């Protein structure tokens, strides 16, 4: 992996995301781009200098954010990991997704909550939109990942053919971390299939993935999301990976599951949308 994007709003959650990204970058030759977004509905990028000078409030916020981001990077520098800081003006989730595309980012690491988070609320709205729009994997964190967290990943899936491209886009991260992958099929009363059939699905899915260390599990639970969390907690899983489906018929279930797992657990979640 060459490039990791980390949105920085100077909250504790964005700092946790940055520190987690540093640990991931240290496992390979990745560089990190920290981006702070000055929120505005104006099409700032298209404004000429004369037009921008009419909005002194935004210019002041840009200058303040630039100073703060420089100080943040200076305070968190790590030998061997190139780090750059970028200040943008616009809608946060749009800027983050656009920057990831421009830089051909391999990963976005983002805090599950943003600045001004109130305890008990759902995950941040910007994160929800980044999860839906980003073409690269998105790792959402509440806490700082440590070395042990990076050793074990659970990939929770229905193991159908449609999700394979999403899993493929996770592989650069898996290889960089050299982590063990635990295929997880959660069987629920509502969508129950036999263990033999679910194991066959996972076995077929693993064909062509021989370079990875893969363990296969069928876990029975009343509902998928709590089953994923319970399995991860019982097996000391460092982070959970899920594929989010863009199709209208399945969008609510798959993305809803990702958000629910994020909200209910402190375990980081890696999400990749279907193409």
Helices and strands as residue ranges (DSSP letters): E 3-7, H 12-26, E 31-39, G 44-46, H 49-52, H 56-75, E 83-90, H 92-102, E 107-111, H 125-133, E 137-141, G 149-151, E 152-156, G 161-163, H 164-177, E 180-187, H 195-205, E 214-220, H 224-234, E 239-244, H 251-264, E 268-273
